[in-house]
Amino acid sequence: MATAAMASPTMSTLLLFMMLFLHLYISPATAFYLPGSYPHRYLPGEALAAKVNSLTSPSSKLPFPYYSLPFCAPQGGVNRAAESLGELLLGDRIETSPYRFSMLTNSTAALFLCRTDPVSPAAADLIRSRIDDAYHVNLLLDTLPVVRYVNNPIAPDVLLRSTGFPVGVRADDGEYYVYNHLRLTVLVNKQKNATARVEALMATADASELIGLSGGGGGGGGAYTVVGFEVVPCSVEHDEAAISDKKMYDGFSSKAAAGCDPSVVGMRVQANKPLAFSYEVSFVESAVEWPSRWDAYLEMGGAQVHWFSILNSIVVVAFLAAIVLVILLRTVRRDLEQYEELGSEAAPHADDMAGWKLMAGDAFREPSHPVLLCVMVGDGVRILGMGVVTILFAALGFMSPASRGALVSGMLCLYLVMGLAAGYTAVRLWKTVRHGDSAGWKAVAWRASFVFPGIGFSVFTALNCVLWYNGSTGAVPFALFVVLILLWFFVSVPLTLAGGLLASRVRGHVEYPVKTNKIARQVPAAQCSPWVFVAVAGTLPFGTLFIELFFIMSSLWLGRVYYVFGFLLVVLGLLVAVCAEVSVVLTYMGLCVEDWRWWWRSFFASGSVAAYILGYAVYYLVFDLHSLSGPVSAALYVGYSLLMALAVMLATGAVGLGASFCFVYYLFSTVKLD
């Protein structure tokens, strides 16, 4: 009996993973949900409540609380919803709203919400300012954002989809009108018995509960799930007599609300005049099933553009690989054959010899500022590891869009954990540069704990203070700010030091294939500065990612959806390959002209792509974010763009130096020296 009891959860777990594998294999383009993320089923007549998120704008990067404007509050008062770390960092402030309705209960008339107190002149000016800045109201129902469809002005037959709806509109007469009536549509899907049984298995992985559900007759067949949430906002002037004695959720007849034409406005924003709010709701049964309900939000056009980006990157990788494999390896082999033919005659002809073999006694000489180099490479490995794991998990569907802020929370946690890799890499490289001497590793590990995190946290703190001053919900609360500091000092720093300690205690080190001379060889004067080639080399890695960079920037600053992490994972792999190849090519070119100072150049050969990313950020600000309003939004854009460029430089630089070190090590390990 005990054996059978133990086998049951094991078999159900095995069955669970088989189902996940089959789902990935058969329909890789559709979303799937992990165990624990299962639908909320509503019975007919069961209450539903919409929530509100921060007011956001595509032209201003300052989100503000929903109730910073004179909107109606719920009867029981405003309550904050529990939010994750990622949601708070993204500026989400989810609160309860007065919009309530019952499953499958259509409203036969407009439902009255409230009539506000007379709007003060300051509040009226604030509403006008929010309308000018194109702020949107963001409603949520069962974690789904509300969607608004409008006709494309260029192609009237095409509908444009956007999340949220504007606070109001400025009419042609110069007056401001607020959208005070909402026509809400809730799309629902009736659950089937088979679907309910599969969801029970996905949620519990318990075979006994699965058997219990399948044995029942109902099995959730009468329940419904929310699969869509749509809105048509209207600005209507309600009849004062019709709403004078109404209470919240009372129905009333309104001819203006019955028409609900968004192109017709009525509720004008006036000082010392109240605003009246109302709504109506209808339920429509949809064929969209619950696991596919996010498809409408995550659908991205331009798949051909992503494929073009990948093909473009493959061409660049193939071109560089041809240079490395055909030109360089053939050249190296020819040089080796010439040196071998010289044999014992090498001594009398030593003065005539030139090229990379003369660098044998200086190729592994300690670079200038070795501590800084080790720290930058360690931080680059940390950032690269965080990015690879995050994108991989997102591509596999582990970071569902239903879990708001999961991507940011995952990135933060991975960055903290990757401190172990940063400390280990920095100290390991320090020992390699010092020919096995680990003295001073503590200073390297401490600097790896504070250099890039300190720069990032300083910029974050400065920008957060600006958001605090402006009263934006984008500002991190003080309690969370303290938590981030504690995570840095008590998680990231100890893990980085632990990685450094582990690297210092590892027996042995990388033995160089050649000995380093005591006196450095003089570097011949170059006709052209090698740093010119370093600056030009960044164009190749930038060419592999600039198309994806456009979509990422649009997602960050224009509020567009980006959820094609499969494409991004492929582009990231191609970027790593290009960075390695570019660095190897420039390192070999430097050694051929008898310049042994390759450490820093190999780092910046691939890391120079950050300069092009920064230049593209300026281009994007001027030509694509021309509607960005206010110095605060510009400061946020510039600050976070600088951080992004610095992170890319460290990650790509670490790849370039690692590839060049392996190349130089292999190159001189093939040389037979007397």
C-alpha positions in Angstrom: 0.0 0.0 0.0 2.8 2.4 0.9 4.5 1.7 -2.4 1.4 2.4 -4.4 0.8 5.6 -2.4 4.3 6.8 -3.3 4.0 5.8 -6.9 0.8 7.8 -7.5 2.3 11.3 -7.2 5.4 10.2 -9.1 3.3 8.9 -12.0 1.1 12.1 -12.0 4.2 14.3 -12.0 5.6 12.3 -14.9 2.3 12.6 -16.7 2.3 16.4 -16.1 5.8 16.9 -17.6 4.8 14.7 -20.6 1.8 16.9 -21.2 3.9 20.0 -21.0 6.4 18.5 -23.5 3.7 17.5 -25.9 2.2 20.9 -25.7 5.5 22.6 -26.5 6.2 20.1 -29.3 2.8 20.2 -31.0 2.0 23.9 -30.7 5.1 25.9 -29.9 3.5 29.2 -30.9 0.7 29.1 -28.3 1.1 30.1 -24.7 1.0 27.7 -21.9 0.7 28.0 -18.1 2.7 26.4 -15.4 1.3 24.5 -12.5 -0.3 26.9 -10.0 -1.5 29.3 -12.7 -5.0 28.1 -13.3 -8.2 29.9 -14.2 -10.8 31.3 -11.9 -14.2 29.9 -12.9 -17.3 32.0 -12.3 -20.8 30.6 -11.9 -23.7 32.6 -13.5 -24.6 35.4 -11.2 -21.2 35.4 -9.4 -19.7 38.8 -8.7 -16.8 40.2 -10.7 -14.9 43.3 -9.8 -12.6 45.3 -12.0 -9.5 46.9 -10.7 -7.6 50.0 -11.8 -3.9 50.4 -12.4 -1.8 53.6 -12.7 -2.6 56.3 -15.3 0.0 56.0 -18.0 0.9 58.0 -21.1 3.0 57.3 -24.2 4.3 60.8 -24.2 5.1 61.1 -20.5 7.0 58.5 -18.6 5.5 59.5 -15.3 2.7 57.1 -14.2 0.3 58.6 -11.7 -2.2 57.0 -9.3 -5.7 56.5 -10.7 -7.3 58.4 -7.8 -5.1 61.4 -8.3 -8.0 62.6 -10.5 -11.5 63.0 -9.2 -12.9 59.6 -10.2 -15.5 57.6 -8.3 -14.2 55.5 -5.4 -15.8 52.1 -4.4 -18.3 52.1 -1.6 -16.0 50.3 0.9 -13.1 52.6 0.2 -10.0 52.2 -2.0 -7.9 49.1 -1.2 -4.5 48.3 -2.6 -4.0 44.9 -4.2 -1.1 42.7 -3.3 1.7 43.4 -5.8 4.9 41.6 -6.6 8.4 43.2 -6.6 8.4 43.5 -10.4 5.0 45.3 -10.4 6.2 47.9 -7.9 9.5 48.4 -9.9 7.4 48.9 -13.1 5.3 51.6 -11.4 2.1 49.5 -11.2 -0.3 50.5 -8.4 -3.3 48.2 -8.6 -6.3 49.3 -6.6 -10.0 48.4 -6.2 -12.5 50.2 -8.4 -16.3 50.9 -8.3 -16.9 48.9 -11.5 -18.7 45.7 -10.4 -21.0 43.3 -12.2 -22.3 39.8 -12.1 -21.4 36.9 -14.5 -23.7 36.7 -17.5 -25.9 39.6 -16.1 -26.2 42.2 -18.8 -27.2 45.7 -17.8 -30.5 46.8 -19.3 -29.8 50.4 -18.6 -26.9 52.7 -17.7 -25.7 52.1 -14.1 -25.0 55.2 -12.1 -21.7 55.4 -10.3 -21.4 58.8 -8.6 -21.6 62.5 -9.0 -18.4 64.1 -7.8 -18.2 67.3 -5.7 -17.7 70.4 -7.7 -14.3 70.3 -9.4 -11.9 72.8 -8.0 -10.0 75.0 -10.4 -6.7 73.2 -9.5 -8.4 69.8 -10.2 -9.8 71.0 -13.5 -6.4 72.2 -14.6 -4.9 68.8 -13.6 -7.5 67.0 -15.7 -6.8 69.2 -18.7 -3.0 68.6 -18.2 -3.6 64.8 -18.1 -5.7 65.0 -21.3 -3.0 67.0 -23.1 -0.4 64.5 -22.1 -2.6 61.6 -23.5 -2.9 59.8 -20.2 -4.9 56.5 -20.2 -7.0 54.7 -17.7 -6.0 51.1 -17.2 -8.8 48.7 -16.0 -8.1 45.1 -15.1 -10.5 42.2 -14.9 -9.2 38.8 -13.9 -5.6 40.1 -14.6 -6.7 41.0 -18.2 -6.2 44.7 -19.2 -9.1 46.3 -20.9 -8.8 46.7 -24.7 -10.1 49.5 -26.9 -10.6 49.2 -30.6 -10.6 52.3 -32.9 -10.7 52.7 -36.6 -7.4 53.3 -38.4 -7.5 56.8 -39.8 -5.4 55.7 -42.8 -7.3 52.5 -43.5 -10.9 52.8 -42.0 -11.6 49.1 -42.5 -8.7 48.2 -40.2 -9.1 48.3 -36.4 -6.3 49.4 -34.1 -6.1 47.7 -30.7 -4.7 49.4 -27.6 -4.9 48.7 -23.9 -6.7 51.2 -21.7 -8.6 54.3 -22.8 -7.9 58.0 -22.7 -8.9 60.1 -19.7 -10.6 62.5 -22.0 -10.3 64.4 -25.2 -9.7 68.0 -26.4 -12.3 68.9 -28.9 -11.9 71.2 -32.0 -13.4 74.0 -30.1 -10.6 73.9 -27.6 -12.7 72.6 -24.7 -11.7 69.6 -22.7 -14.1 66.7 -22.2 -13.8 63.7 -19.9 -14.8 60.1 -20.8 -17.4 59.6 -18.0 -19.4 56.6 -19.4 -18.0 53.2 -20.2 -19.6 50.5 -22.3 -17.8 47.4 -21.1 -17.9 44.0 -22.8 -16.7 40.9 -21.0 -15.9 37.9 -23.2 -16.4 34.6 -21.5 -15.8 31.0 -22.3 -17.9 28.1 -21.0 -15.8 25.4 -19.5 -16.0 21.8 -20.7 -15.5 18.8 -18.6 -12.3 17.7 -20.4 -10.8 21.2 -20.1 -11.7 21.3 -16.4 -10.0 17.9 -15.8 -6.8 19.0 -17.7 -6.7 22.3 -15.8 -7.1 20.4 -12.5 -4.1 18.2 -13.4 -2.1 21.3 -14.4 -2.9 23.0 -11.2 -2.5 20.2 -8.7 -0.6 17.4 -10.3 -2.6 15.1 -8.1 -4.1 12.1 -9.7 -6.6 11.4 -6.9 -8.1 14.9 -7.4 -8.2 14.2 -11.2 -10.1 11.0 -10.7 -12.5 12.8 -8.3 -13.3 15.4 -11.0 -13.7 13.0 -13.8 -16.0 10.9 -11.7 -18.4 13.8 -11.1 -21.2 14.6 -13.5 -20.7 18.4 -13.6 -17.0 18.7 -13.6 -17.2 22.5 -13.9 -19.3 22.4 -17.0 -21.6 25.2 -15.9 -18.8 27.6 -15.0 -17.3 30.4 -17.1 -13.9 31.9 -17.4 -13.1 35.5 -18.5 -11.2 35.5 -21.8 -11.5 39.1 -22.9 -12.3 42.6 -21.6 -13.2 45.4 -24.0 -14.4 49.0 -23.6 -15.9 51.8 -25.6 -15.4 55.1 -23.7 -17.9 57.9 -24.2 -18.3 61.5 -23.0 -22.0 62.1 -22.3 -23.9 64.9 -20.5 -26.4 63.2 -18.2 -29.8 64.7 -17.4 -29.5 66.3 -14.0 -33.1 65.3 -13.1 -32.4 61.6 -14.0 -29.4 61.3 -11.7 -30.2 63.7 -8.9 -31.7 61.0 -6.5 -29.7 58.0 -7.8 -27.4 55.9 -5.6 -24.4 53.9 -6.8 -25.3 51.0 -9.1 -28.9 52.3 -9.6 -30.1 52.0 -13.2 -31.4 55.0 -15.1 -32.4 55.8 -18.6 -30.0 58.0 -20.6 -30.5 58.8 -24.2 -26.9 60.2 -24.5 -25.4 57.0 -22.9 -27.6 54.8 -25.1 -25.9 56.2 -28.2 -22.4 56.0 -26.8 -20.5 57.4 -29.8 -16.9 58.2 -28.9 -16.8 60.8 -31.6 -19.5 62.8 -29.8 -18.5 64.6 -26.6 -20.7 66.0 -23.8 -19.1 66.0 -20.3 -17.1 69.2 -20.4 -14.4 69.8 -17.7 -15.4 73.0 -15.9 -14.2 74.5 -12.7 -16.8 74.4 -9.8 -18.9 72.0 -11.8 -19.4 68.3 -10.8 -18.7 65.3 -13.0 -21.1 62.4 -13.3 -19.9 58.9 -14.1 -21.8 55.8 -15.3 -21.2 52.5 -17.1 -22.9 49.5 -18.7 -21.8 46.0 -19.2 -22.6 43.1 -21.5 -21.4 39.5 -21.6 -20.5 37.8 -24.8 -19.7 34.1 -25.1 -16.5 33.5 -27.0 -14.8 30.5 -28.6 -11.4 31.6 -27.2 -10.3 29.3 -24.5 -8.6 30.3 -21.3 -5.0 29.3 -22.2 -5.2 31.4 -25.4 -6.8 34.5 -23.9 -3.5 36.4 -23.9 -3.0 35.8 -27.7 -4.8 39.0 -28.6 -2.5 41.0 -26.3 0.7 39.3 -27.3 0.1 39.2 -31.0 2.8 41.1 -32.8 2.9 42.0 -36.4 6.1 42.0 -38.5 7.2 38.4 -38.0 9.0 38.7 -41.4 11.0 41.6 -40.0 12.2 39.4 -37.1 13.2 36.7 -39.6 15.0 39.3 -41.7 16.9 40.4 -38.5 17.9 36.8 -37.9 19.0 36.2 -41.5 20.9 39.4 -41.5 22.7 38.3 -38.3 23.4 34.9 -39.8 25.0 36.5 -42.8 27.3 38.6 -40.6 28.2 35.6 -38.5 29.0 33.5 -41.6 31.1 36.3 -43.0 33.2 36.7 -39.9 33.4 32.9 -39.4 34.8 32.7 -43.0 37.4 35.3 -42.1 38.4 33.5 -38.9 38.4 29.9 -40.3 39.7 30.6 -43.8 42.0 33.6 -43.7 43.3 33.5 -40.1 43.7 29.8 -39.7 45.4 29.4 -43.1 47.6 32.3 -42.3 48.5 30.9 -38.9 49.2 27.5 -40.4 51.4 29.0 -43.1 53.3 31.0 -40.5 53.8 27.9 -38.4 55.1 26.0 -41.4 57.6 28.7 -42.2 58.8 28.9 -38.7 59.2 25.1 -38.6 61.1 25.1 -41.9 63.6 27.6 -40.4 64.3 25.1 -37.6 67.9 25.5 -36.5 68.4 28.3 -38.9 66.0 30.5 -36.9 68.8 32.1 -34.9 70.8 33.6 -37.7 67.6 34.9 -39.3 66.0 36.2 -36.1 66.4 39.7 -37.2 64.5 39.0 -40.4 61.6 37.4 -38.5 58.5 39.5 -38.0 54.9 38.8 -37.0 53.0 37.3 -34.1 55.6 34.7 -33.1 57.9 37.5 -31.9 55.2 38.3 -29.3 55.7 35.0 -27.5 57.6 36.6 -24.6 55.0 39.5 -24.2 51.7 38.0 -25.3 50.6 37.2 -21.7 52.1 40.2 -20.1 50.0 41.7 -17.4 47.7 44.4 -18.8 47.5 47.9 -17.5 44.9 48.4 -14.7 44.4 44.7 -14.2 42.0 45.1 -11.3 39.6 47.2 -13.3 39.7 44.7 -16.2 38.9 41.8 -13.9 36.1 43.6 -12.3 34.5 44.6 -15.6 34.8 41.1 -17.0 33.2 39.7 -13.8 30.3 42.1 -14.0 29.9 41.3 -17.7 29.6 37.6 -17.0 27.0 38.4 -14.4 24.9 40.5 -16.8 25.3 38.0 -19.7 24.3 35.1 -17.5 21.3 37.0 -16.2 20.2 37.9 -19.7 20.6 34.4 -21.1 18.7 32.7 -18.3 15.9 35.3 -18.3 15.4 35.2 -22.0 15.5 31.4 -22.0 12.9 31.1 -19.3 10.7 33.7 -21.0 11.0 31.9 -24.3 9.9 28.6 -22.6 6.9 30.4 -21.1 8.0 30.3 -17.5 7.3 34.1 -17.2 3.7 34.3 -18.1 2.2 37.7 -19.0 -0.6 36.8 -16.5 2.0 37.2 -13.7 2.5 41.0 -13.9 6.1 42.0 -13.2 7.4 38.4 -13.3 10.0 39.3 -15.9 11.5 42.1 -13.8 11.3 40.1 -10.6 13.1 37.2 -12.4 15.8 39.5 -13.8 16.5 41.0 -10.3 16.7 37.6 -8.6 19.0 36.2 -11.3 21.2 39.3 -11.1 21.6 38.7 -7.3 22.3 35.0 -7.7 24.8 35.7 -10.6 26.9 37.5 -8.1 28.5 34.2 -7.5 29.6 34.0 -11.1 30.8 37.6 -11.1 33.1 37.0 -8.1 34.4 33.7 -9.4 35.2 35.1 -12.9 36.8 38.3 -11.6 39.1 36.5 -9.2 39.9 33.6 -11.6 40.9 36.1 -14.2 43.0 38.0 -11.6 44.9 34.8 -10.8 45.4 34.1 -14.5 46.8 37.6 -15.1 49.0 37.3 -12.0 50.4 33.9 -13.2 48.7 32.0 -10.4 49.3 34.5 -7.6 45.9 35.1 -5.8 47.2 37.9 -3.5 44.8 40.8 -3.6 41.8 38.8 -4.6 39.7 40.3 -1.8 40.1 43.8 -3.3 39.0 42.4 -6.7 36.0 40.6 -5.2 34.9 43.7 -3.2 35.2 45.9 -6.3 33.2 43.4 -8.3 30.5 43.7 -5.7 30.2 47.5 -5.8 31.4 48.9 -9.2 28.6 48.3 -11.6 25.9 47.7 -9.0 27.0 51.0 -7.3 26.8 52.9 -10.6 23.4 51.4 -11.4 22.0 52.0 -8.0 23.2 55.6 -8.0 21.5 56.4 -11.3 18.4 54.5 -10.1 18.4 56.5 -6.8 18.7 59.9 -8.6 15.9 59.1 -11.0 13.8 57.7 -8.2 14.1 61.0 -6.3 12.9 62.8 -9.3 9.8 60.6 -9.5 9.2 61.0 -5.8 9.3 64.8 -6.2 6.7 64.6 -9.0 4.4 62.3 -7.1 4.6 59.5 -9.7 3.7 55.9 -9.0 6.9 55.1 -10.9 8.8 56.0 -7.8 9.8 53.0 -5.7 8.3 53.2 -2.2 10.7 53.9 0.6 10.2 50.4 2.2 11.0 48.7 -1.1 14.0 51.0 -1.6 15.3 49.8 1.8 14.6 46.2 0.7 16.7 46.6 -2.5 19.6 48.0 -0.4 19.4 45.0 1.9 19.2 42.6 -1.0 22.4 44.2 -2.4 24.4 44.1 0.8 23.2 40.9 2.3 22.6 38.7 -0.9 24.6 40.1 -3.8 27.7 41.1 -2.0 28.1 37.9 0.0 27.5 35.8 -3.1 30.1 37.8 -5.0 32.6 37.4 -2.2 31.8 33.7 -2.0 32.5 33.3 -5.7 35.8 35.1 -5.2 36.8 32.9 -2.3 35.9 29.8 -4.3 38.1 31.0 -7.2 41.0 31.8 -4.8 40.8 28.3 -3.2 40.7 26.4 -6.5 43.9 24.5 -6.9 46.0 25.3 -10.0 45.6 28.0 -12.5 45.9 28.5 -16.2 49.5 27.8 -17.2 50.7 30.0 -20.0 52.2 28.0 -22.9 55.1 30.5 -23.1 57.2 32.4 -20.5 56.9 36.2 -20.2 60.1 38.3 -20.6 61.1 40.5 -17.7 61.5 43.5 -20.0 58.6 44.5 -22.2 59.2 44.6 -26.0 58.9 48.0 -27.6 55.8 48.3 -29.7 56.5 49.6 -33.2 54.8 52.9 -34.3 51.6 52.2 -36.1 50.5 54.1 -39.2 46.9 54.0 -37.9 45.8 53.9 -34.3 44.4 50.4 -33.4 41.6 52.1 -31.5 40.2 53.2 -34.8 39.7 49.6 -35.7 38.2 49.0 -32.3 35.6 51.7 -32.8 34.7 50.4 -36.3 34.4 46.8 -35.0 31.3 47.7 -33.0 29.3 48.1 -36.2 29.2 44.4 -36.9 27.7 43.3 -33.5 25.3 46.3 -33.8 24.2 45.1 -37.2 23.0 41.8 -35.7 20.7 43.3 -33.2 19.5 46.8 -34.3 16.2 45.5 -35.7 15.4 43.7 -32.4 16.6 46.8 -30.6 13.9 48.8 -32.3 11.2 46.5 -31.0 12.6 46.4 -27.5 12.8 50.2 -27.4 9.3 50.5 -28.6 8.2 48.1 -25.9 10.0 50.0 -23.2 9.1 53.6 -24.2 6.0 53.4 -26.3 4.1 50.8 -24.4 4.0 48.2 -27.2 4.0 44.5 -26.5 7.2 42.5 -26.9 6.9 38.8 -26.3 8.9 37.1 -29.0 11.6 35.9 -26.8 12.3 33.0 -29.1 13.6 35.4 -31.7 15.5 37.4 -29.1 17.2 34.2 -27.8 18.4 33.4 -31.3 19.6 37.0 -31.9 21.4 36.9 -28.5 23.3 33.7 -29.6 24.3 35.3 -32.9 25.4 38.4 -31.1 27.7 36.4 -28.8 29.2 34.6 -31.9 29.8 37.9 -33.7 31.4 39.5 -30.7 33.8 36.6 -30.3 34.7 36.6 -33.9 35.3 40.3 -34.1 37.5 40.3 -31.1 39.6 37.4 -32.4 40.1 39.1 -35.7 41.3 42.4 -34.2 43.5 40.6 -31.7 45.3 38.7 -34.5 45.7 41.9 -36.5 47.4 43.5 -33.5 49.7 40.6 -32.9 50.7 40.6 -36.6 52.0 44.2 -36.3 53.9 43.2 -33.1 51.6 44.9 -30.7 51.1 42.7 -27.6 48.7 45.0 -25.8 45.6 43.0 -26.7 43.8 42.6 -23.4 41.9 45.9 -23.3 41.5 46.1 -27.1 39.9 42.6 -27.2 37.4 43.8 -24.5 36.4 47.0 -26.3 36.5 45.5 -29.8 33.2 43.8 -29.0 32.2 46.2 -26.2 32.2 49.2 -28.6 28.8 48.1 -29.8 27.5 50.0 -26.7 28.5 53.3 -28.3 26.4 52.5 -31.3 23.5 51.5 -29.1 23.8 54.8 -27.3 23.9 56.6 -30.6 20.8 54.7 -31.7 19.1 55.7 -28.4 19.7 59.4 -29.3 18.3 58.7 -32.8 15.2 57.0 -31.4 14.7 59.9 -29.0 14.8 62.5 -31.8 12.8 60.7 -34.5 10.5 58.2 -32.8 10.0 59.7 -29.3 9.4 63.3 -30.6 6.2 63.3 -28.6 8.1 62.8 -25.3 7.1 65.7 -23.1 8.9 67.3 -20.2 12.5 67.3 -18.9 11.7 64.6 -16.4 10.7 62.0 -19.1 13.9 63.0 -21.0 16.0 62.5 -17.9 14.5 59.0 -17.3 15.2 58.1 -20.9 18.8 59.3 -20.9 19.5 57.7 -17.5 18.2 54.3 -18.3 19.7 54.4 -21.8 23.1 55.0 -20.3 22.7 52.1 -17.9 21.6 49.8 -20.8 24.6 50.8 -22.9 27.0 50.2 -20.0 25.5 46.8 -19.3 25.8 45.8 -23.0 29.4 47.0 -23.0 30.3 44.9 -20.0 28.5 41.7 -21.3 29.9 41.9 -24.9 33.3 42.9 -23.7 33.5 39.8 -21.5 32.6 37.7 -24.5 35.3 39.3 -26.6 38.1 39.0 -24.0 37.3 35.4 -23.3 37.3 34.5 -27.0 40.6 36.4 -27.6 42.3 34.8 -24.6 41.4 31.3 -25.9 42.6 32.2 -29.3 46.0 33.6 -28.1 46.4 30.7 -25.7 45.8 28.2 -28.6 48.0 30.2 -31.0 51.1 30.2 -28.8 50.6 26.7 -27.5 51.2 25.5 -31.1 54.6 27.3 -31.3 57.8 25.3 -30.6 60.3 27.7 -29.0 64.0 27.0 -28.4 
